[in-house]
Amino acid sequence: MAGTATMTCEACGRTTAWNPWGACSFECFDRDRPTEEEQQAMIDSAPEALAYYLGLGPGRLVDDGR
């Protein structure tokens, strides 16, 4: 049986389960980035990252009440 893949959070250094965002939480994901390009990439991917951290499935609208 294979173990769970882990990573180190790019913001706080905590060891956490691997995820595609490189951060252990949305708070860490939402940190300032060192370059304008990296900051814009974070802003562009924020909706998908927030959905991931909130555990929302694809296509789920936050305000639809379902």
All heavy atoms as TSV, in Angstrom:
chain	resi	resn	atom	element	x	y	z
A	1	MET	N	N	0.847	-1.173	0.000
A	1	MET	CA	C	0.000	0.000	0.000
A	1	MET	C	C	0.897	1.242	0.000
A	1	MET	O	O	1.793	1.399	0.801
A	1	MET	CB	C	-0.896	-0.022	1.232
A	1	MET	CG	C	-1.741	1.220	1.367
A	1	MET	SD	S	-2.467	1.322	3.013
A	1	MET	CE	C	-4.164	1.208	2.610
A	2	ALA	N	N	0.628	2.132	-0.925
A	2	ALA	CA	C	1.426	3.349	-1.039
A	2	ALA	C	C	0.979	4.366	0.013
A	2	ALA	O	O	-0.198	4.454	0.340
A	2	ALA	CB	C	1.267	3.937	-2.434
A	3	GLY	N	N	1.929	5.131	0.495
A	3	GLY	CA	C	1.614	6.170	1.470
A	3	GLY	C	C	1.054	7.406	0.786
A	3	GLY	O	O	1.074	7.544	-0.430
A	4	THR	N	N	0.544	8.306	1.580
A	4	THR	CA	C	0.016	9.559	1.064
A	4	THR	C	C	1.172	10.467	0.679
A	4	THR	O	O	2.123	10.615	1.442
A	4	THR	CB	C	-0.851	10.253	2.134
A	4	THR	OG1	O	-1.894	9.369	2.521
A	4	THR	CG2	C	-1.430	11.544	1.626
A	5	ALA	N	N	1.072	11.072	-0.473
A	5	ALA	CA	C	2.109	12.008	-0.911
A	5	ALA	C	C	2.041	13.265	-0.049
A	5	ALA	O	O	0.960	13.753	0.270
A	5	ALA	CB	C	1.914	12.362	-2.371
A	6	THR	N	N	3.201	13.760	0.332
A	6	THR	CA	C	3.250	14.969	1.144
A	6	THR	C	C	4.101	16.029	0.455
A	6	THR	O	O	4.827	15.738	-0.493
A	6	THR	CB	C	3.813	14.696	2.549
A	6	THR	OG1	O	5.141	14.196	2.424
A	6	THR	CG2	C	2.948	13.727	3.314
A	7	MET	N	N	3.992	17.221	0.950
A	7	MET	CA	C	4.787	18.341	0.440
A	7	MET	C	C	5.029	19.305	1.592
A	7	MET	O	O	4.439	19.181	2.661
A	7	MET	CB	C	4.045	19.052	-0.683
A	7	MET	CG	C	2.766	19.716	-0.228
A	7	MET	SD	S	2.032	20.680	-1.531
A	7	MET	CE	C	1.074	21.823	-0.545
A	8	THR	N	N	5.876	20.266	1.354
A	8	THR	CA	C	6.111	21.333	2.313
A	8	THR	C	C	5.426	22.583	1.797
A	8	THR	O	O	5.611	22.963	0.643
A	8	THR	CB	C	7.618	21.594	2.475
A	8	THR	OG1	O	8.241	20.380	2.913
A	8	THR	CG2	C	7.889	22.696	3.474
A	9	CYS	N	N	4.620	23.211	2.635
A	9	CYS	CA	C	3.910	24.429	2.257
A	9	CYS	C	C	4.932	25.497	1.871
A	9	CYS	O	O	5.894	25.745	2.599
A	9	CYS	CB	C	3.037	24.912	3.415
A	9	CYS	SG	S	2.192	26.482	3.090
A	10	GLU	N	N	4.717	26.135	0.722
A	10	GLU	CA	C	5.640	27.159	0.239
A	10	GLU	C	C	5.623	28.421	1.099
A	10	GLU	O	O	6.558	29.211	1.051
A	10	GLU	CB	C	5.299	27.519	-1.207
A	10	GLU	CG	C	5.504	26.374	-2.169
A	10	GLU	CD	C	4.981	26.670	-3.563
A	10	GLU	OE1	O	4.502	27.795	-3.812
A	10	GLU	OE2	O	5.050	25.767	-4.407
A	11	ALA	N	N	4.566	28.622	1.883
A	11	ALA	CA	C	4.457	29.845	2.685
A	11	ALA	C	C	4.953	29.659	4.112
A	11	ALA	O	O	5.768	30.439	4.597
A	11	ALA	CB	C	3.016	30.337	2.704
A	12	CYS	N	N	4.455	28.620	4.797
A	12	CYS	CA	C	4.771	28.480	6.224
A	12	CYS	C	C	5.736	27.343	6.531
A	12	CYS	O	O	6.226	27.241	7.649
A	12	CYS	CB	C	3.480	28.302	7.033
A	12	CYS	SG	S	2.665	26.700	6.804
A	13	GLY	N	N	5.993	26.472	5.556
A	13	GLY	CA	C	6.933	25.383	5.763
A	13	GLY	C	C	6.359	24.148	6.422
A	13	GLY	O	O	7.074	23.187	6.698
A	14	ARG	N	N	5.050	24.134	6.694
A	14	ARG	CA	C	4.411	22.977	7.325
A	14	ARG	C	C	4.353	21.804	6.340
A	14	ARG	O	O	4.131	21.984	5.159
A	14	ARG	CB	C	2.995	23.342	7.752
A	14	ARG	CG	C	2.282	22.210	8.460
A	14	ARG	CD	C	0.844	22.474	8.772
A	14	ARG	NE	N	0.513	23.887	8.942
A	14	ARG	CZ	C	-0.674	24.312	9.292
A	14	ARG	NH1	N	-1.653	23.474	9.519
A	14	ARG	NH2	N	-0.915	25.603	9.423
A	15	THR	N	N	4.537	20.590	6.836
A	15	THR	CA	C	4.364	19.395	6.024
A	15	THR	C	C	2.874	19.092	5.959
A	15	THR	O	O	2.185	19.083	6.973
A	15	THR	CB	C	5.115	18.198	6.631
A	15	THR	OG1	O	6.504	18.523	6.699
A	15	THR	CG2	C	4.916	16.945	5.800
A	16	THR	N	N	2.381	18.881	4.744
A	16	THR	CA	C	0.948	18.672	4.536
A	16	THR	C	C	0.749	17.704	3.383
A	16	THR	O	O	1.694	17.389	2.659
A	16	THR	CB	C	0.254	20.024	4.253
A	16	THR	OG1	O	-1.150	19.843	4.225
A	16	THR	CG2	C	0.719	20.642	2.951
A	17	ALA	N	N	-0.458	17.206	3.231
A	17	ALA	CA	C	-0.765	16.340	2.100
A	17	ALA	C	C	-0.579	17.133	0.807
A	17	ALA	O	O	-0.880	18.329	0.749
A	17	ALA	CB	C	-2.199	15.829	2.198
A	18	TRP	N	N	-0.093	16.468	-0.230
A	18	TRP	CA	C	0.144	17.146	-1.497
A	18	TRP	C	C	-1.154	17.709	-2.054
A	18	TRP	O	O	-2.220	17.104	-1.931
A	18	TRP	CB	C	0.733	16.167	-2.519
A	18	TRP	CG	C	1.044	16.860	-3.813
A	18	TRP	CD1	C	2.228	17.446	-4.136
A	18	TRP	CD2	C	0.171	17.062	-4.911
A	18	TRP	NE1	N	2.132	18.015	-5.379
A	18	TRP	CE2	C	0.877	17.789	-5.891
A	18	TRP	CE3	C	-1.143	16.721	-5.178
A	18	TRP	CZ2	C	0.313	18.159	-7.102
A	18	TRP	CZ3	C	-1.706	17.086	-6.390
A	18	TRP	CH2	C	-0.974	17.793	-7.339
A	19	ASN	N	N	-1.062	18.899	-2.648
A	19	ASN	CA	C	-2.176	19.477	-3.394
A	19	ASN	C	C	-1.597	20.312	-4.531
A	19	ASN	O	O	-0.419	20.656	-4.512
A	19	ASN	CB	C	-3.105	20.291	-2.473
A	19	ASN	CG	C	-2.478	21.555	-1.968
A	19	ASN	OD1	O	-2.180	22.471	-2.727
A	19	ASN	ND2	N	-2.255	21.613	-0.653
A	20	PRO	N	N	-2.407	20.637	-5.524
A	20	PRO	CA	C	-1.871	21.340	-6.695
A	20	PRO	C	C	-1.541	22.810	-6.466
A	20	PRO	O	O	-1.034	23.464	-7.367
A	20	PRO	CB	C	-2.999	21.193	-7.719
A	20	PRO	CG	C	-4.232	21.035	-6.914
A	20	PRO	CD	C	-3.810	20.277	-5.684
A	21	TRP	N	N	-1.776	23.340	-5.275
A	21	TRP	CA	C	-1.597	24.772	-5.041
A	21	TRP	C	C	-0.323	25.102	-4.281
A	21	TRP	O	O	0.025	26.266	-4.140
A	21	TRP	CB	C	-2.822	25.332	-4.321
A	21	TRP	CG	C	-4.052	24.983	-5.087
A	21	TRP	CD1	C	-4.992	24.054	-4.744
A	21	TRP	CD2	C	-4.441	25.481	-6.359
A	21	TRP	NE1	N	-5.938	23.964	-5.731
A	21	TRP	CE2	C	-5.626	24.836	-6.738
A	21	TRP	CE3	C	-3.898	26.422	-7.229
A	21	TRP	CZ2	C	-6.271	25.088	-7.937
A	21	TRP	CZ3	C	-4.547	26.677	-8.419
A	21	TRP	CH2	C	-5.720	26.020	-8.759
A	22	GLY	N	N	0.394	24.111	-3.756
A	22	GLY	CA	C	1.664	24.362	-3.085
A	22	GLY	C	C	1.554	25.012	-1.715
A	22	GLY	O	O	2.544	25.488	-1.177
A	23	ALA	N	N	0.340	25.050	-1.160
A	23	ALA	CA	C	0.131	25.685	0.135
A	23	ALA	C	C	-0.771	24.804	0.989
A	23	ALA	O	O	-1.610	24.075	0.471
A	23	ALA	CB	C	-0.500	27.065	-0.045
A	24	CYS	N	N	-0.630	24.901	2.303
A	24	CYS	CA	C	-1.403	24.039	3.197
A	24	CYS	C	C	-2.814	24.553	3.437
A	24	CYS	O	O	-3.678	23.815	3.904
A	24	CYS	CB	C	-0.672	23.857	4.525
A	24	CYS	SG	S	-0.505	25.375	5.489
A	25	SER	N	N	-3.075	25.826	3.130
A	25	SER	CA	C	-4.388	26.423	3.358
A	25	SER	C	C	-4.573	27.587	2.391
A	25	SER	O	O	-3.611	28.059	1.777
A	25	SER	CB	C	-4.490	26.945	4.795
A	25	SER	OG	O	-3.582	28.023	4.976
A	26	PHE	N	N	-5.806	28.085	2.291
A	26	PHE	CA	C	-6.032	29.245	1.437
A	26	PHE	C	C	-5.314	30.468	1.996
A	26	PHE	O	O	-4.835	31.312	1.241
A	26	PHE	CB	C	-7.528	29.529	1.260
A	26	PHE	CG	C	-7.768	30.562	0.202
A	26	PHE	CD1	C	-7.621	30.247	-1.133
A	26	PHE	CD2	C	-8.102	31.864	0.544
A	26	PHE	CE1	C	-7.813	31.206	-2.125
A	26	PHE	CE2	C	-8.299	32.824	-0.439
A	26	PHE	CZ	C	-8.162	32.498	-1.780
A	27	GLU	N	N	-5.212	30.556	3.312
A	27	GLU	CA	C	-4.481	31.672	3.922
A	27	GLU	C	C	-3.036	31.696	3.424
A	27	GLU	O	O	-2.515	32.756	3.074
A	27	GLU	CB	C	-4.518	31.565	5.439
A	27	GLU	CG	C	-3.811	32.688	6.142
A	27	GLU	CD	C	-3.868	32.577	7.654
A	27	GLU	OE1	O	-4.389	31.588	8.175
A	27	GLU	OE2	O	-3.386	33.510	8.307
A	28	CYS	N	N	-2.396	30.541	3.387
A	28	CYS	CA	C	-1.022	30.485	2.888
A	28	CYS	C	C	-0.983	30.706	1.372
A	28	CYS	O	O	-0.076	31.361	0.858
A	28	CYS	CB	C	-0.381	29.147	3.246
A	28	CYS	SG	S	0.134	29.056	4.979
A	29	PHE	N	N	-1.948	30.179	0.651
A	29	PHE	CA	C	-2.009	30.380	-0.797
A	29	PHE	C	C	-2.118	31.865	-1.127
A	29	PHE	O	O	-1.524	32.352	-2.083
A	29	PHE	CB	C	-3.211	29.632	-1.384
A	29	PHE	CG	C	-3.478	29.972	-2.815
A	29	PHE	CD1	C	-2.764	29.356	-3.824
A	29	PHE	CD2	C	-4.426	30.927	-3.165
A	29	PHE	CE1	C	-2.995	29.683	-5.153
A	29	PHE	CE2	C	-4.673	31.258	-4.480
A	29	PHE	CZ	C	-3.947	30.634	-5.486
A	30	ASP	N	N	-2.857	32.622	-0.336
A	30	ASP	CA	C	-3.180	34.026	-0.608
A	30	ASP	C	C	-2.078	34.992	-0.185
A	30	ASP	O	O	-2.295	36.193	-0.124
A	30	ASP	CB	C	-4.497	34.372	0.092
A	30	ASP	CG	C	-5.123	35.646	-0.415
A	30	ASP	OD1	O	-4.964	35.953	-1.609
A	30	ASP	OD2	O	-5.764	36.347	0.384
A	31	ARG	N	N	-0.897	34.505	0.059
A	31	ARG	CA	C	0.203	35.376	0.478
A	31	ARG	C	C	0.697	36.218	-0.710
A	31	ARG	O	O	0.452	35.892	-1.859
A	31	ARG	CB	C	1.356	34.544	1.021
A	31	ARG	CG	C	2.100	33.793	-0.079
A	31	ARG	CD	C	2.997	32.713	0.459
A	31	ARG	NE	N	3.785	32.083	-0.572
A	31	ARG	CZ	C	3.325	31.200	-1.434
A	31	ARG	NH1	N	2.063	30.845	-1.428
A	31	ARG	NH2	N	4.125	30.655	-2.333
A	32	ASP	N	N	1.416	37.298	-0.425
A	32	ASP	CA	C	2.028	38.107	-1.478
A	32	ASP	C	C	3.116	37.305	-2.167
A	32	ASP	O	O	3.835	36.541	-1.527
A	32	ASP	CB	C	2.632	39.389	-0.890
A	32	ASP	CG	C	1.578	40.382	-0.456
A	32	ASP	OD1	O	0.444	40.318	-0.984
A	32	ASP	OD2	O	1.884	41.220	0.406
A	33	ARG	N	N	3.245	37.498	-3.458
A	33	ARG	CA	C	4.263	36.813	-4.253
A	33	ARG	C	C	5.412	37.772	-4.570
A	33	ARG	O	O	5.226	38.987	-4.594
A	33	ARG	CB	C	3.663	36.286	-5.553
A	33	ARG	CG	C	2.550	35.235	-5.368
A	33	ARG	CD	C	3.010	34.102	-4.473
A	33	ARG	NE	N	2.315	32.853	-4.630
A	33	ARG	CZ	C	1.086	32.578	-4.258
A	33	ARG	NH1	N	0.342	33.510	-3.720
A	33	ARG	NH2	N	0.564	31.385	-4.409
A	34	PRO	N	N	6.607	37.227	-4.831
A	34	PRO	CA	C	7.786	38.083	-5.023
A	34	PRO	C	C	7.801	38.870	-6.339
A	34	PRO	O	O	8.464	39.900	-6.425
A	34	PRO	CB	C	8.959	37.116	-4.952
A	34	PRO	CG	C	8.389	35.785	-5.257
A	34	PRO	CD	C	6.964	35.821	-4.796
A	35	THR	N	N	7.096	38.405	-7.360
A	35	THR	CA	C	7.090	39.130	-8.634
A	35	THR	C	C	5.658	39.436	-9.055
A	35	THR	O	O	4.717	38.763	-8.625
A	35	THR	CB	C	7.757	38.321	-9.764
A	35	THR	OG1	O	6.941	37.188	-10.060
A	35	THR	CG2	C	9.165	37.878	-9.393
A	36	GLU	N	N	5.520	40.433	-9.889
A	36	GLU	CA	C	4.192	40.805	-10.381
A	36	GLU	C	C	3.556	39.661	-11.175
A	36	GLU	O	O	2.353	39.428	-11.074
A	36	GLU	CB	C	4.289	42.059	-11.247
A	36	GLU	CG	C	2.955	42.489	-11.759
A	36	GLU	CD	C	2.710	43.966	-11.629
A	36	GLU	OE1	O	3.490	44.656	-10.978
A	36	GLU	OE2	O	1.723	44.398	-12.204
A	37	GLU	N	N	4.364	38.937	-11.944
A	37	GLU	CA	C	3.844	37.819	-12.728
A	37	GLU	C	C	3.311	36.714	-11.828
A	37	GLU	O	O	2.241	36.152	-12.076
A	37	GLU	CB	C	4.926	37.256	-13.668
A	37	GLU	CG	C	5.334	38.198	-14.776
A	37	GLU	CD	C	6.330	39.272	-14.324
A	37	GLU	OE1	O	6.977	39.110	-13.259
A	37	GLU	OE2	O	6.441	40.277	-15.046
A	38	GLU	N	N	4.051	36.383	-10.780
A	38	GLU	CA	C	3.595	35.358	-9.835
A	38	GLU	C	C	2.353	35.824	-9.082
A	38	GLU	O	O	1.444	35.029	-8.830
A	38	GLU	CB	C	4.706	35.007	-8.842
A	38	GLU	CG	C	5.843	34.226	-9.456
A	38	GLU	CD	C	6.894	33.900	-8.420
A	38	GLU	OE1	O	6.600	33.090	-7.515
A	38	GLU	OE2	O	7.994	34.462	-8.502
A	39	GLN	N	N	2.302	37.107	-8.726
A	39	GLN	CA	C	1.135	37.649	-8.039
A	39	GLN	C	C	-0.100	37.548	-8.938
A	39	GLN	O	O	-1.168	37.142	-8.496
A	39	GLN	CB	C	1.388	39.103	-7.620
A	39	GLN	CG	C	0.298	39.705	-6.772
A	39	GLN	CD	C	0.239	39.134	-5.369
A	39	GLN	OE1	O	1.188	38.559	-4.857
A	39	GLN	NE2	N	-0.898	39.289	-4.731
A	40	GLN	N	N	0.051	37.891	-10.222
A	40	GLN	CA	C	-1.076	37.820	-11.146
A	40	GLN	C	C	-1.518	36.379	-11.366
A	40	GLN	O	O	-2.706	36.092	-11.442
A	40	GLN	CB	C	-0.734	38.485	-12.483
A	40	GLN	CG	C	-1.920	38.613	-13.403
A	40	GLN	CD	C	-3.043	39.441	-12.791
A	40	GLN	OE1	O	-2.821	40.547	-12.312
A	40	GLN	NE2	N	-4.251	38.907	-12.784
A	41	ALA	N	N	-0.558	35.452	-11.439
A	41	ALA	CA	C	-0.908	34.033	-11.597
A	41	ALA	C	C	-1.703	33.549	-10.385
A	41	ALA	O	O	-2.669	32.786	-10.532
A	41	ALA	CB	C	0.353	33.198	-11.784
A	42	MET	N	N	-1.318	33.986	-9.183
A	42	MET	CA	C	-2.062	33.616	-7.975
A	42	MET	C	C	-3.472	34.179	-8.030
A	42	MET	O	O	-4.444	33.480	-7.761
A	42	MET	CB	C	-1.336	34.119	-6.727
A	42	MET	CG	C	-2.002	33.723	-5.412
A	42	MET	SD	S	-3.268	34.852	-4.782
A	42	MET	CE	C	-2.330	36.309	-4.462
A	43	ILE	N	N	-3.615	35.433	-8.424
A	43	ILE	CA	C	-4.933	36.060	-8.519
A	43	ILE	C	C	-5.803	35.319	-9.529
A	43	ILE	O	O	-6.979	35.048	-9.270
A	43	ILE	CB	C	-4.793	37.552	-8.881
A	43	ILE	CG1	C	-4.169	38.314	-7.706
A	43	ILE	CG2	C	-6.135	38.155	-9.287
A	43	ILE	CD1	C	-3.695	39.715	-8.057
A	44	ASP	N	N	-5.221	34.969	-10.668
A	44	ASP	CA	C	-5.973	34.272	-11.715
A	44	ASP	C	C	-6.454	32.896	-11.272
A	44	ASP	O	O	-7.519	32.440	-11.681
A	44	ASP	CB	C	-5.130	34.138	-12.986
A	44	ASP	CG	C	-4.864	35.478	-13.663
A	44	ASP	OD1	O	-5.577	36.465	-13.348
A	44	ASP	OD2	O	-3.933	35.535	-14.491
A	45	SER	N	N	-5.675	32.213	-10.444
A	45	SER	CA	C	-6.044	30.857	-10.017
A	45	SER	C	C	-6.774	30.822	-8.676
A	45	SER	O	O	-7.176	29.749	-8.219
A	45	SER	CB	C	-4.801	29.963	-9.958
A	45	SER	OG	O	-3.897	30.432	-8.984
A	46	ALA	N	N	-6.995	31.968	-8.062
A	46	ALA	CA	C	-7.626	32.019	-6.741
A	46	ALA	C	C	-9.009	31.365	-6.677
A	46	ALA	O	O	-9.293	30.654	-5.710
A	46	ALA	CB	C	-7.686	33.449	-6.222
A	47	PRO	N	N	-9.907	31.560	-7.670
A	47	PRO	CA	C	-11.215	30.901	-7.556
A	47	PRO	C	C	-11.121	29.374	-7.476
A	47	PRO	O	O	-11.793	28.749	-6.663
A	47	PRO	CB	C	-11.955	31.350	-8.826
A	47	PRO	CG	C	-11.325	32.651	-9.185
A	47	PRO	CD	C	-9.868	32.477	-8.811
A	48	GLU	N	N	-10.249	28.783	-8.295
A	48	GLU	CA	C	-10.079	27.325	-8.263
A	48	GLU	C	C	-9.439	26.874	-6.960
A	48	GLU	O	O	-9.815	25.853	-6.389
A	48	GLU	CB	C	-9.246	26.845	-9.458
A	48	GLU	CG	C	-9.940	27.008	-10.781
A	48	GLU	CD	C	-9.731	28.386	-11.412
A	48	GLU	OE1	O	-8.988	29.215	-10.844
A	48	GLU	OE2	O	-10.326	28.632	-12.467
A	49	ALA	N	N	-8.469	27.631	-6.475
A	49	ALA	CA	C	-7.816	27.276	-5.212
A	49	ALA	C	C	-8.801	27.377	-4.048
A	49	ALA	O	O	-8.842	26.489	-3.189
A	49	ALA	CB	C	-6.609	28.178	-4.965
A	50	LEU	N	N	-9.602	28.426	-4.018
A	50	LEU	CA	C	-10.581	28.576	-2.940
A	50	LEU	C	C	-11.571	27.415	-2.961
A	50	LEU	O	O	-11.882	26.839	-1.911
A	50	LEU	CB	C	-11.308	29.905	-3.053
A	50	LEU	CG	C	-12.349	30.177	-1.970
A	50	LEU	CD1	C	-11.713	30.159	-0.581
A	50	LEU	CD2	C	-13.050	31.496	-2.227
A	51	ALA	N	N	-12.048	27.043	-4.145
A	51	ALA	CA	C	-12.965	25.900	-4.254
A	51	ALA	C	C	-12.298	24.631	-3.728
A	51	ALA	O	O	-12.923	23.839	-3.016
A	51	ALA	CB	C	-13.415	25.714	-5.700
A	52	TYR	N	N	-11.021	24.439	-4.045
A	52	TYR	CA	C	-10.285	23.269	-3.550
A	52	TYR	C	C	-10.235	23.268	-2.023
A	52	TYR	O	O	-10.558	22.269	-1.377
A	52	TYR	CB	C	-8.862	23.248	-4.131
A	52	TYR	CG	C	-8.020	22.160	-3.546
A	52	TYR	CD1	C	-8.068	20.875	-4.061
A	52	TYR	CD2	C	-7.195	22.403	-2.448
A	52	TYR	CE1	C	-7.312	19.857	-3.493
A	52	TYR	CE2	C	-6.437	21.392	-1.885
A	52	TYR	CZ	C	-6.502	20.122	-2.408
A	52	TYR	OH	O	-5.758	19.115	-1.850
A	53	TYR	N	N	-9.834	24.381	-1.429
A	53	TYR	CA	C	-9.694	24.443	0.030
A	53	TYR	C	C	-11.032	24.362	0.750
A	53	TYR	O	O	-11.094	23.905	1.883
A	53	TYR	CB	C	-8.909	25.685	0.451
A	53	TYR	CG	C	-7.448	25.580	0.077
A	53	TYR	CD1	C	-6.894	26.417	-0.872
A	53	TYR	CD2	C	-6.630	24.625	0.657
A	53	TYR	CE1	C	-5.559	26.309	-1.232
A	53	TYR	CE2	C	-5.304	24.504	0.309
A	53	TYR	CZ	C	-4.766	25.348	-0.645
A	53	TYR	OH	O	-3.458	25.221	-0.998
A	54	LEU	N	N	-12.110	24.787	0.098
A	54	LEU	CA	C	-13.445	24.668	0.699
A	54	LEU	C	C	-14.076	23.309	0.421
A	54	LEU	O	O	-15.148	23.006	0.933
A	54	LEU	CB	C	-14.368	25.778	0.169
A	54	LEU	CG	C	-14.033	27.195	0.621
A	54	LEU	CD1	C	-14.988	28.189	-0.049
A	54	LEU	CD2	C	-14.088	27.324	2.123
A	55	GLY	N	N	-13.425	22.496	-0.401
A	55	GLY	CA	C	-13.932	21.159	-0.695
A	55	GLY	C	C	-15.126	21.157	-1.640
A	55	GLY	O	O	-15.931	20.231	-1.606
A	56	LEU	N	N	-15.236	22.181	-2.476
A	56	LEU	CA	C	-16.349	22.260	-3.421
A	56	LEU	C	C	-16.010	21.511	-4.697
A	56	LEU	O	O	-14.914	21.657	-5.233
A	56	LEU	CB	C	-16.657	23.721	-3.756
A	56	LEU	CG	C	-16.994	24.603	-2.558
A	56	LEU	CD1	C	-17.166	26.040	-3.008
A	56	LEU	CD2	C	-18.236	24.095	-1.864
A	57	GLY	N	N	-16.937	20.740	-5.188
A	57	GLY	CA	C	-16.728	20.002	-6.432
A	57	GLY	C	C	-16.849	20.911	-7.640
A	57	GLY	O	O	-17.365	22.020	-7.551
A	58	PRO	N	N	-16.392	20.444	-8.794
A	58	PRO	CA	C	-16.494	21.222	-10.022
A	58	PRO	C	C	-17.943	21.589	-10.321
A	58	PRO	O	O	-18.848	20.775	-10.168
A	58	PRO	CB	C	-15.945	20.277	-11.094
A	58	PRO	CG	C	-15.125	19.289	-10.354
A	58	PRO	CD	C	-15.761	19.152	-8.997
A	59	GLY	N	N	-18.157	22.829	-10.721
A	59	GLY	CA	C	-19.484	23.281	-11.093
A	59	GLY	C	C	-20.379	23.688	-9.942
A	59	GLY	O	O	-21.493	24.149	-10.152
A	60	ARG	N	N	-19.939	23.527	-8.720
A	60	ARG	CA	C	-20.750	23.884	-7.555
A	60	ARG	C	C	-20.697	25.383	-7.324
A	60	ARG	O	O	-19.617	25.956	-7.210
A	60	ARG	CB	C	-20.228	23.159	-6.319
A	60	ARG	CG	C	-20.839	23.575	-5.017
A	60	ARG	CD	C	-21.943	22.646	-4.614
A	60	ARG	NE	N	-22.622	23.115	-3.435
A	60	ARG	CZ	C	-22.440	22.633	-2.219
A	60	ARG	NH1	N	-21.598	21.635	-2.031
A	60	ARG	NH2	N	-23.096	23.125	-1.199
A	61	LEU	N	N	-21.842	26.018	-7.286
A	61	LEU	CA	C	-21.897	27.446	-7.028
A	61	LEU	C	C	-22.036	27.669	-5.531
A	61	LEU	O	O	-22.862	27.036	-4.872
A	61	LEU	CB	C	-23.083	28.078	-7.757
A	61	LEU	CG	C	-23.046	27.963	-9.285
A	61	LEU	CD1	C	-24.330	28.524	-9.882
A	61	LEU	CD2	C	-21.832	28.670	-9.843
A	62	VAL	N	N	-21.252	28.549	-4.976
A	62	VAL	CA	C	-21.236	28.777	-3.540
A	62	VAL	C	C	-22.555	29.359	-3.054
A	62	VAL	O	O	-23.051	29.029	-2.003
A	62	VAL	CB	C	-20.064	29.697	-3.142
A	62	VAL	CG1	C	-20.107	30.027	-1.667
A	62	VAL	CG2	C	-18.746	29.047	-3.494
A	63	ASP	N	N	-23.188	30.215	-3.856
A	63	ASP	CA	C	-24.392	30.891	-3.401
A	63	ASP	C	C	-25.685	30.284	-3.943
A	63	ASP	O	O	-26.745	30.887	-3.844
A	63	ASP	CB	C	-24.336	32.370	-3.777
A	63	ASP	CG	C	-24.272	32.598	-5.267
A	63	ASP	OD1	O	-24.130	31.620	-6.016
A	63	ASP	OD2	O	-24.363	33.761	-5.690
A	64	ASP	N	N	-25.659	29.058	-4.461
A	64	ASP	CA	C	-26.877	28.475	-5.039
A	64	ASP	C	C	-27.734	27.732	-4.020
A	64	ASP	O	O	-28.836	27.311	-4.329
A	64	ASP	CB	C	-26.566	27.605	-6.237
A	64	ASP	CG	C	-25.932	26.267	-5.880
A	64	ASP	OD1	O	-25.602	26.055	-4.695
A	64	ASP	OD2	O	-25.747	25.446	-6.775
A	65	GLY	N	N	-27.242	27.573	-2.802
A	65	GLY	CA	C	-28.027	26.925	-1.750
A	65	GLY	C	C	-28.124	25.419	-1.851
A	65	GLY	O	O	-28.804	24.776	-1.054
A	66	ARG	N	N	-27.441	24.808	-2.802
A	66	ARG	CA	C	-27.494	23.345	-2.938
A	66	ARG	C	C	-26.282	22.699	-2.326
A	66	ARG	O	O	-25.261	23.167	-2.182
A	66	ARG	CB	C	-27.569	22.946	-4.409
A	66	ARG	CG	C	-28.920	23.270	-4.965
A	66	ARG	CD	C	-29.092	22.747	-6.355
A	66	ARG	NE	N	-28.720	23.852	-7.247
A	66	ARG	CZ	C	-28.405	23.713	-8.505
A	66	ARG	NH1	N	-28.372	22.535	-9.040
A	66	ARG	NH2	N	-28.119	24.718	-9.269
